[in-house]
Amino acid sequence: MRRRQMGFVGVLATLIARAEPALAAPAANDAPLQVAVGAGMLYRPDYSGSDDYEVRPLPFVMLRYERAGYVIEMGGGGAVVDIARSPRLVFGPLLHYRLGRHDVSDPVVRKLPDLDDAVEAGARLAYSSDLAGGRLTAGLDYLHDVSGVHNGQTLQASLSFERSLSPRVALGARVTVTYADRSFMRSYYGVDVGAGASGLPSYIPDQGLQAGEAGLSLRWSPAARWSVIGSAAYERLADEAARSPIVRLRGSRDQTSLALGVVRRF
Protein backbone atom coordinates (compact mmCIF):
# COMPACT_ATOMS: atom_id res chain seq x y z
CA MET A 1 0.00 0.00 0.00
CA ARG A 2 2.93 2.41 0.59
CA ARG A 3 3.91 2.30 -3.10
CA ARG A 4 0.41 3.36 -4.09
CA GLN A 5 0.26 6.13 -1.48
CA MET A 6 3.42 7.75 -2.93
CA GLY A 7 1.84 7.75 -6.37
CA PHE A 8 -1.28 9.56 -5.19
CA VAL A 9 0.86 12.29 -3.62
CA GLY A 10 2.21 13.03 -7.09
CA VAL A 11 -1.25 13.08 -8.63
CA LEU A 12 -2.57 15.59 -6.10
CA ALA A 13 0.34 17.94 -6.63
CA THR A 14 -0.09 17.58 -10.40
CA LEU A 15 -3.78 18.51 -10.23
CA ILE A 16 -2.96 21.58 -8.16
CA ALA A 17 -0.01 22.56 -10.35
CA ARG A 18 -2.23 22.45 -13.46
CA ALA A 19 -3.44 25.88 -12.39
CA GLU A 20 -0.12 27.22 -13.79
CA PRO A 21 2.91 28.26 -11.72
CA ALA A 22 1.26 31.50 -10.54
CA LEU A 23 -1.37 29.44 -8.74
CA ALA A 24 0.82 26.92 -6.98
CA ALA A 25 4.48 27.94 -7.05
CA PRO A 26 6.19 29.79 -4.22
CA ALA A 27 5.93 33.54 -4.24
CA ALA A 28 8.70 35.23 -6.19
CA ASN A 29 11.64 36.39 -4.08
CA ASP A 30 15.42 36.69 -4.33
CA ALA A 31 16.15 33.29 -2.80
CA PRO A 32 17.39 30.75 -5.35
CA LEU A 33 15.49 27.93 -3.60
CA GLN A 34 11.75 28.29 -3.04
CA VAL A 35 9.57 25.71 -1.32
CA ALA A 36 5.84 25.09 -1.02
CA VAL A 37 4.39 22.45 1.29
CA GLY A 38 0.80 21.52 1.88
CA ALA A 39 -1.87 18.91 2.40
CA GLY A 40 -5.08 18.09 0.64
CA MET A 41 -7.72 15.61 -0.42
CA LEU A 42 -7.89 13.76 -3.72
CA TYR A 43 -10.88 12.11 -5.44
CA ARG A 44 -10.08 10.04 -8.55
CA PRO A 45 -10.51 6.63 -10.25
CA ASP A 46 -8.38 3.84 -8.82
CA TYR A 47 -6.92 3.11 -12.29
CA SER A 48 -7.18 4.63 -15.75
CA GLY A 49 -10.58 3.57 -17.11
CA SER A 50 -12.10 2.60 -13.76
CA ASP A 51 -15.55 3.64 -12.56
CA ASP A 52 -14.55 3.01 -8.92
CA TYR A 53 -13.45 6.16 -7.08
CA GLU A 54 -11.71 6.81 -3.79
CA VAL A 55 -10.85 9.77 -1.57
CA ARG A 56 -7.45 10.08 0.10
CA PRO A 57 -5.83 12.65 2.41
CA LEU A 58 -2.33 13.46 1.18
CA PRO A 59 0.63 15.77 1.84
CA PHE A 60 2.86 17.17 -0.90
CA VAL A 61 5.99 19.27 -1.49
CA MET A 62 6.93 21.47 -4.45
CA LEU A 63 10.44 22.88 -4.99
CA ARG A 64 11.84 25.52 -7.35
CA TYR A 65 15.53 26.33 -7.72
CA GLU A 66 16.88 29.05 -10.04
CA ARG A 67 20.49 29.94 -10.79
CA ALA A 68 21.88 32.03 -13.66
CA GLY A 69 18.55 31.81 -15.50
CA TYR A 70 18.33 28.02 -15.30
CA VAL A 71 15.34 26.63 -13.37
CA ILE A 72 14.69 23.25 -11.73
CA GLU A 73 11.13 22.52 -10.60
CA MET A 74 10.07 19.41 -8.68
CA GLY A 75 6.58 18.37 -7.62
CA GLY A 76 3.43 16.90 -9.05
CA GLY A 77 5.02 13.48 -9.46
CA GLY A 78 7.89 14.75 -11.59
CA ALA A 79 10.58 17.29 -12.32
CA VAL A 80 11.63 19.57 -15.17
CA VAL A 81 14.89 21.41 -15.83
CA ASP A 82 14.36 24.61 -17.84
CA ILE A 83 17.48 25.50 -19.83
CA ALA A 84 15.85 28.08 -22.12
CA ARG A 85 16.72 31.03 -19.83
CA SER A 86 13.67 32.90 -21.09
CA PRO A 87 10.65 34.33 -19.21
CA ARG A 88 8.31 33.03 -21.92
CA LEU A 89 9.96 29.82 -23.18
CA VAL A 90 10.40 26.57 -21.25
CA PHE A 91 12.60 23.86 -22.74
CA GLY A 92 14.45 21.02 -21.08
CA PRO A 93 14.51 17.45 -19.76
CA LEU A 94 11.47 16.09 -17.95
CA LEU A 95 10.85 13.29 -15.42
CA HIS A 96 7.40 11.91 -14.60
CA TYR A 97 5.98 9.34 -12.17
CA ARG A 98 2.99 7.40 -13.56
CA LEU A 99 0.59 5.35 -11.46
CA GLY A 100 0.17 1.69 -12.29
CA ARG A 101 -2.75 -0.65 -11.65
CA HIS A 102 -2.79 -2.63 -8.41
CA ASP A 103 -5.05 -3.10 -5.38
CA VAL A 104 -8.05 -2.09 -7.50
CA SER A 105 -11.65 -2.34 -6.30
CA ASP A 106 -13.14 -4.15 -9.30
CA PRO A 107 -13.11 -7.93 -8.59
CA VAL A 108 -12.66 -8.85 -12.27
CA VAL A 109 -9.90 -6.37 -13.12
CA ARG A 110 -8.17 -7.42 -9.89
CA LYS A 111 -7.57 -10.84 -11.47
CA LEU A 112 -5.40 -9.28 -14.18
CA PRO A 113 -1.64 -9.00 -13.56
CA ASP A 114 -0.63 -5.94 -11.56
CA LEU A 115 0.98 -3.05 -13.41
CA ASP A 116 3.71 -1.32 -11.44
CA ASP A 117 4.11 2.43 -11.17
CA ALA A 118 6.45 3.74 -13.87
CA VAL A 119 9.20 6.35 -14.13
CA GLU A 120 9.29 8.18 -17.45
CA ALA A 121 11.82 10.60 -18.94
CA GLY A 122 11.58 12.97 -21.86
CA ALA A 123 11.46 16.65 -22.72
CA ARG A 124 9.15 19.65 -22.36
CA LEU A 125 8.66 22.57 -24.73
CA ALA A 126 6.26 25.37 -23.77
CA TYR A 127 5.72 28.98 -24.73
CA SER A 128 3.69 31.61 -22.86
CA SER A 129 2.23 34.93 -23.97
CA ASP A 130 0.03 37.62 -22.43
CA LEU A 131 -3.64 37.50 -23.42
CA ALA A 132 -6.73 39.31 -22.10
CA GLY A 133 -5.11 40.23 -18.82
CA GLY A 134 -3.81 36.71 -18.22
CA ARG A 135 -1.20 34.28 -19.48
CA LEU A 136 -1.75 31.72 -22.26
CA THR A 137 0.66 28.77 -22.46
CA ALA A 138 0.99 26.17 -25.20
CA GLY A 139 3.08 23.12 -24.40
CA LEU A 140 4.31 19.77 -25.67
CA ASP A 141 5.56 16.94 -23.42
CA TYR A 142 7.33 13.85 -24.75
CA LEU A 143 7.85 10.93 -22.35
CA HIS A 144 9.19 7.39 -22.60
CA ASP A 145 9.37 4.69 -19.95
CA VAL A 146 12.81 4.25 -18.34
CA SER A 147 11.71 1.81 -15.63
CA GLY A 148 10.84 -1.17 -17.83
CA VAL A 149 7.17 -1.17 -16.83
CA HIS A 150 5.42 -0.41 -20.12
CA ASN A 151 8.37 0.43 -22.44
CA GLY A 152 6.12 2.87 -24.27
CA GLN A 153 6.03 6.51 -25.28
CA THR A 154 3.50 9.34 -25.04
CA LEU A 155 3.21 12.78 -26.59
CA GLN A 156 0.92 15.30 -24.88
CA ALA A 157 -0.12 18.69 -26.28
CA SER A 158 -1.56 21.20 -23.84
CA LEU A 159 -3.09 24.67 -23.84
CA SER A 160 -3.64 26.54 -20.58
CA PHE A 161 -4.78 29.98 -19.47
CA GLU A 162 -4.30 31.65 -16.10
CA ARG A 163 -5.67 34.98 -14.91
CA SER A 164 -5.98 36.82 -11.61
CA LEU A 165 -9.57 37.78 -10.83
CA SER A 166 -8.54 39.89 -7.84
CA PRO A 167 -5.40 40.32 -5.68
CA ARG A 168 -6.43 37.21 -3.72
CA VAL A 169 -8.18 35.04 -6.33
CA ALA A 170 -6.84 33.48 -9.54
CA LEU A 171 -8.45 31.13 -12.07
CA GLY A 172 -6.75 28.60 -14.34
CA ALA A 173 -8.01 26.46 -17.22
CA ARG A 174 -6.25 23.71 -19.15
CA VAL A 175 -6.94 21.28 -22.01
CA THR A 176 -4.71 18.40 -23.13
CA VAL A 177 -4.64 15.72 -25.80
CA THR A 178 -2.40 12.66 -25.36
CA TYR A 179 -1.12 10.27 -28.03
CA ALA A 180 0.37 6.91 -26.97
CA ASP A 181 2.29 4.23 -28.82
CA ARG A 182 1.42 0.53 -29.05
CA SER A 183 3.49 -0.57 -26.02
CA PHE A 184 1.85 1.98 -23.73
CA MET A 185 -1.67 1.15 -24.90
CA ARG A 186 -1.18 -2.60 -24.56
CA SER A 187 0.25 -2.25 -21.05
CA TYR A 188 -2.55 -0.07 -19.64
CA TYR A 189 -5.56 -1.18 -21.70
CA GLY A 190 -4.71 -4.57 -23.20
CA VAL A 191 -5.93 -7.97 -22.00
CA ASP A 192 -3.57 -10.86 -22.75
CA VAL A 193 -4.85 -14.13 -24.16
CA GLY A 194 -3.45 -15.85 -21.05
CA ALA A 195 -5.55 -13.73 -18.69
CA GLY A 196 -8.57 -16.03 -18.99
CA ALA A 197 -9.06 -16.23 -15.23
CA SER A 198 -10.53 -12.74 -15.31
CA GLY A 199 -13.27 -13.76 -17.75
CA LEU A 200 -12.50 -10.74 -19.94
CA PRO A 201 -12.02 -11.19 -23.70
CA SER A 202 -8.49 -10.76 -25.00
CA TYR A 203 -7.76 -7.33 -26.43
CA ILE A 204 -4.65 -5.98 -28.17
CA PRO A 205 -4.94 -2.21 -28.72
CA ASP A 206 -2.90 -0.32 -31.25
CA GLN A 207 -1.26 3.09 -31.01
CA GLY A 208 -3.45 6.19 -31.18
CA LEU A 209 -5.07 8.93 -29.17
CA GLN A 210 -5.21 7.89 -25.52
CA ALA A 211 -7.32 10.66 -23.99
CA GLY A 212 -8.44 14.27 -24.02
CA GLU A 213 -8.78 16.24 -20.81
CA ALA A 214 -10.13 19.61 -19.64
CA GLY A 215 -9.65 21.10 -16.19
CA LEU A 216 -10.24 24.17 -14.04
CA SER A 217 -8.34 25.40 -11.00
CA LEU A 218 -9.10 28.15 -8.51
CA ARG A 219 -6.77 29.70 -5.95
CA TRP A 220 -7.73 31.82 -2.96
CA SER A 221 -4.94 33.46 -0.94
CA PRO A 222 -6.24 34.63 2.45
CA ALA A 223 -2.71 35.62 3.54
CA ALA A 224 0.60 36.46 1.86
CA ARG A 225 2.10 32.95 1.96
CA TRP A 226 -1.02 30.83 2.31
CA SER A 227 -3.29 29.57 -0.47
CA VAL A 228 -6.29 27.30 -0.78
CA ILE A 229 -6.37 25.63 -4.17
CA GLY A 230 -9.13 23.57 -5.77
CA SER A 231 -8.84 21.68 -9.04
CA ALA A 232 -11.30 19.68 -11.16
CA ALA A 233 -10.48 17.72 -14.31
CA TYR A 234 -12.56 15.69 -16.75
CA GLU A 235 -10.83 13.15 -18.99
CA ARG A 236 -12.39 11.15 -21.82
CA LEU A 237 -10.54 8.07 -22.98
CA ALA A 238 -10.35 7.82 -26.77
CA ASP A 239 -10.24 5.21 -29.50
CA GLU A 240 -8.28 2.08 -28.57
CA ALA A 241 -8.26 2.90 -24.84
CA ALA A 242 -12.05 3.36 -24.70
CA ARG A 243 -12.64 0.02 -26.47
CA SER A 244 -10.64 -1.94 -23.88
CA PRO A 245 -12.70 -4.54 -21.93
CA ILE A 246 -11.40 -3.10 -18.64
CA VAL A 247 -12.98 0.22 -19.68
CA ARG A 248 -15.95 -0.78 -21.83
CA LEU A 249 -17.12 -3.75 -19.71
CA ARG A 250 -15.78 -3.01 -16.22
CA GLY A 251 -15.26 0.75 -16.08
CA SER A 252 -15.95 3.98 -17.93
CA ARG A 253 -14.23 6.09 -20.57
CA ASP A 254 -15.34 9.19 -18.64
CA GLN A 255 -12.90 10.00 -15.84
CA THR A 256 -13.14 12.74 -13.20
CA SER A 257 -10.51 13.98 -10.75
CA LEU A 258 -11.01 16.50 -7.93
CA ALA A 259 -8.41 17.96 -5.59
CA LEU A 260 -8.48 20.44 -2.73
CA GLY A 261 -5.34 21.55 -0.94
CA VAL A 262 -3.87 24.12 1.44
CA VAL A 263 -0.41 25.41 0.50
CA ARG A 264 2.21 27.26 2.57
CA ARG A 265 4.97 28.97 0.57
CA PHE A 266 8.43 29.70 1.97
C-alpha positions as CSV (number, residue, x, y, z in Angstrom):
1,M,0.0,0.0,0.0
2,R,2.9,2.4,0.6
3,R,3.9,2.3,-3.1
4,R,0.4,3.4,-4.1
5,Q,0.3,6.1,-1.5
6,M,3.4,7.7,-2.9
7,G,1.8,7.7,-6.4
8,F,-1.3,9.6,-5.2
9,V,0.9,12.3,-3.6
10,G,2.2,13.0,-7.1
11,V,-1.3,13.1,-8.6
12,L,-2.6,15.6,-6.1
13,A,0.3,17.9,-6.6
14,T,-0.1,17.6,-10.4
15,L,-3.8,18.5,-10.2
16,I,-3.0,21.6,-8.2
17,A,0.0,22.6,-10.4
18,R,-2.2,22.5,-13.5
19,A,-3.4,25.9,-12.4
20,E,-0.1,27.2,-13.8
21,P,2.9,28.3,-11.7
22,A,1.3,31.5,-10.5
23,L,-1.4,29.4,-8.7
24,A,0.8,26.9,-7.0
25,A,4.5,27.9,-7.1
26,P,6.2,29.8,-4.2
27,A,5.9,33.5,-4.2
28,A,8.7,35.2,-6.2
29,N,11.6,36.4,-4.1
30,D,15.4,36.7,-4.3
31,A,16.2,33.3,-2.8
32,P,17.4,30.7,-5.4
33,L,15.5,27.9,-3.6
34,Q,11.7,28.3,-3.0
35,V,9.6,25.7,-1.3
36,A,5.8,25.1,-1.0
37,V,4.4,22.4,1.3
38,G,0.8,21.5,1.9
39,A,-1.9,18.9,2.4
40,G,-5.1,18.1,0.6
41,M,-7.7,15.6,-0.4
42,L,-7.9,13.8,-3.7
43,Y,-10.9,12.1,-5.4
44,R,-10.1,10.0,-8.6
45,P,-10.5,6.6,-10.3
46,D,-8.4,3.8,-8.8
47,Y,-6.9,3.1,-12.3
48,S,-7.2,4.6,-15.7
49,G,-10.6,3.6,-17.1
50,S,-12.1,2.6,-13.8
51,D,-15.6,3.6,-12.6
52,D,-14.6,3.0,-8.9
53,Y,-13.4,6.2,-7.1
54,E,-11.7,6.8,-3.8
55,V,-10.9,9.8,-1.6
56,R,-7.5,10.1,0.1
57,P,-5.8,12.7,2.4
58,L,-2.3,13.5,1.2
59,P,0.6,15.8,1.8
60,F,2.9,17.2,-0.9
61,V,6.0,19.3,-1.5
62,M,6.9,21.5,-4.4
63,L,10.4,22.9,-5.0
64,R,11.8,25.5,-7.4
65,Y,15.5,26.3,-7.7
66,E,16.9,29.0,-10.0
67,R,20.5,29.9,-10.8
68,A,21.9,32.0,-13.7
69,G,18.6,31.8,-15.5
70,Y,18.3,28.0,-15.3
71,V,15.3,26.6,-13.4
72,I,14.7,23.3,-11.7
73,E,11.1,22.5,-10.6
74,M,10.1,19.4,-8.7
75,G,6.6,18.4,-7.6
76,G,3.4,16.9,-9.0
77,G,5.0,13.5,-9.5
78,G,7.9,14.8,-11.6
79,A,10.6,17.3,-12.3
80,V,11.6,19.6,-15.2
81,V,14.9,21.4,-15.8
82,D,14.4,24.6,-17.8
83,I,17.5,25.5,-19.8
84,A,15.8,28.1,-22.1
85,R,16.7,31.0,-19.8
86,S,13.7,32.9,-21.1
87,P,10.6,34.3,-19.2
88,R,8.3,33.0,-21.9
89,L,10.0,29.8,-23.2
90,V,10.4,26.6,-21.3
91,F,12.6,23.9,-22.7
92,G,14.5,21.0,-21.1
93,P,14.5,17.5,-19.8
94,L,11.5,16.1,-17.9
95,L,10.8,13.3,-15.4
96,H,7.4,11.9,-14.6
97,Y,6.0,9.3,-12.2
98,R,3.0,7.4,-13.6
99,L,0.6,5.4,-11.5
100,G,0.2,1.7,-12.3
101,R,-2.7,-0.6,-11.6
102,H,-2.8,-2.6,-8.4
103,D,-5.0,-3.1,-5.4
104,V,-8.0,-2.1,-7.5
105,S,-11.6,-2.3,-6.3
106,D,-13.1,-4.2,-9.3
107,P,-13.1,-7.9,-8.6
108,V,-12.7,-8.8,-12.3
109,V,-9.9,-6.4,-13.1
110,R,-8.2,-7.4,-9.9
111,K,-7.6,-10.8,-11.5
112,L,-5.4,-9.3,-14.2
113,P,-1.6,-9.0,-13.6
114,D,-0.6,-5.9,-11.6
115,L,1.0,-3.0,-13.4
116,D,3.7,-1.3,-11.4
117,D,4.1,2.4,-11.2
118,A,6.5,3.7,-13.9
119,V,9.2,6.4,-14.1
120,E,9.3,8.2,-17.5
121,A,11.8,10.6,-18.9
122,G,11.6,13.0,-21.9
123,A,11.5,16.7,-22.7
124,R,9.1,19.7,-22.4
125,L,8.7,22.6,-24.7
126,A,6.3,25.4,-23.8
127,Y,5.7,29.0,-24.7
128,S,3.7,31.6,-22.9
129,S,2.2,34.9,-24.0
130,D,0.0,37.6,-22.4
131,L,-3.6,37.5,-23.4
132,A,-6.7,39.3,-22.1
133,G,-5.1,40.2,-18.8
134,G,-3.8,36.7,-18.2
135,R,-1.2,34.3,-19.5
136,L,-1.7,31.7,-22.3
137,T,0.7,28.8,-22.5
138,A,1.0,26.2,-25.2
139,G,3.1,23.1,-24.4
140,L,4.3,19.8,-25.7
141,D,5.6,16.9,-23.4
142,Y,7.3,13.8,-24.8
143,L,7.8,10.9,-22.4
144,H,9.2,7.4,-22.6
145,D,9.4,4.7,-19.9
146,V,12.8,4.3,-18.3
147,S,11.7,1.8,-15.6
148,G,10.8,-1.2,-17.8
149,V,7.2,-1.2,-16.8
150,H,5.4,-0.4,-20.1
151,N,8.4,0.4,-22.4
152,G,6.1,2.9,-24.3
153,Q,6.0,6.5,-25.3
154,T,3.5,9.3,-25.0
155,L,3.2,12.8,-26.6
156,Q,0.9,15.3,-24.9
157,A,-0.1,18.7,-26.3
158,S,-1.6,21.2,-23.8
159,L,-3.1,24.7,-23.8
160,S,-3.6,26.5,-20.6
161,F,-4.8,30.0,-19.5
162,E,-4.3,31.7,-16.1
163,R,-5.7,35.0,-14.9
164,S,-6.0,36.8,-11.6
165,L,-9.6,37.8,-10.8
166,S,-8.5,39.9,-7.8
167,P,-5.4,40.3,-5.7
168,R,-6.4,37.2,-3.7
169,V,-8.2,35.0,-6.3
170,A,-6.8,33.5,-9.5
171,L,-8.4,31.1,-12.1
172,G,-6.8,28.6,-14.3
173,A,-8.0,26.5,-17.2
174,R,-6.3,23.7,-19.2
175,V,-6.9,21.3,-22.0
176,T,-4.7,18.4,-23.1
177,V,-4.6,15.7,-25.8
178,T,-2.4,12.7,-25.4
179,Y,-1.1,10.3,-28.0
180,A,0.4,6.9,-27.0
181,D,2.3,4.2,-28.8
182,R,1.4,0.5,-29.0
183,S,3.5,-0.6,-26.0
184,F,1.9,2.0,-23.7
185,M,-1.7,1.2,-24.9
186,R,-1.2,-2.6,-24.6
187,S,0.3,-2.3,-21.1
188,Y,-2.5,-0.1,-19.6
189,Y,-5.6,-1.2,-21.7
190,G,-4.7,-4.6,-23.2
191,V,-5.9,-8.0,-22.0
192,D,-3.6,-10.9,-22.7
193,V,-4.9,-14.1,-24.2
194,G,-3.5,-15.9,-21.1
195,A,-5.6,-13.7,-18.7
196,G,-8.6,-16.0,-19.0
197,A,-9.1,-16.2,-15.2
198,S,-10.5,-12.7,-15.3
199,G,-13.3,-13.8,-17.8
200,L,-12.5,-10.7,-19.9
201,P,-12.0,-11.2,-23.7
202,S,-8.5,-10.8,-25.0
203,Y,-7.8,-7.3,-26.4
204,I,-4.7,-6.0,-28.2
205,P,-4.9,-2.2,-28.7
206,D,-2.9,-0.3,-31.3
207,Q,-1.3,3.1,-31.0
208,G,-3.4,6.2,-31.2
209,L,-5.1,8.9,-29.2
210,Q,-5.2,7.9,-25.5
211,A,-7.3,10.7,-24.0
212,G,-8.4,14.3,-24.0
213,E,-8.8,16.2,-20.8
214,A,-10.1,19.6,-19.6
215,G,-9.7,21.1,-16.2
216,L,-10.2,24.2,-14.0
217,S,-8.3,25.4,-11.0
218,L,-9.1,28.2,-8.5
219,R,-6.8,29.7,-5.9
220,W,-7.7,31.8,-3.0
221,S,-4.9,33.5,-0.9
222,P,-6.2,34.6,2.4
223,A,-2.7,35.6,3.5
224,A,0.6,36.5,1.9
225,R,2.1,33.0,2.0
226,W,-1.0,30.8,2.3
227,S,-3.3,29.6,-0.5
228,V,-6.3,27.3,-0.8
229,I,-6.4,25.6,-4.2
230,G,-9.1,23.6,-5.8
231,S,-8.8,21.7,-9.0
232,A,-11.3,19.7,-11.2
233,A,-10.5,17.7,-14.3
234,Y,-12.6,15.7,-16.7
235,E,-10.8,13.2,-19.0
236,R,-12.4,11.2,-21.8
237,L,-10.5,8.1,-23.0
238,A,-10.3,7.8,-26.8
239,D,-10.2,5.2,-29.5
240,E,-8.3,2.1,-28.6
241,A,-8.3,2.9,-24.8
242,A,-12.1,3.4,-24.7
243,R,-12.6,0.0,-26.5
244,S,-10.6,-1.9,-23.9
245,P,-12.7,-4.5,-21.9
246,I,-11.4,-3.1,-18.6
247,V,-13.0,0.2,-19.7
248,R,-16.0,-0.8,-21.8
249,L,-17.1,-3.7,-19.7
250,R,-15.8,-3.0,-16.2
251,G,-15.3,0.7,-16.1
252,S,-16.0,4.0,-17.9
253,R,-14.2,6.1,-20.6
254,D,-15.3,9.2,-18.6
255,Q,-12.9,10.0,-15.8
256,T,-13.1,12.7,-13.2
257,S,-10.5,14.0,-10.7
258,L,-11.0,16.5,-7.9
259,A,-8.4,18.0,-5.6
260,L,-8.5,20.4,-2.7
261,G,-5.3,21.5,-0.9
262,V,-3.9,24.1,1.4
263,V,-0.4,25.4,0.5
264,R,2.2,27.3,2.6
265,R,5.0,29.0,0.6
266,F,8.4,29.7,2.0
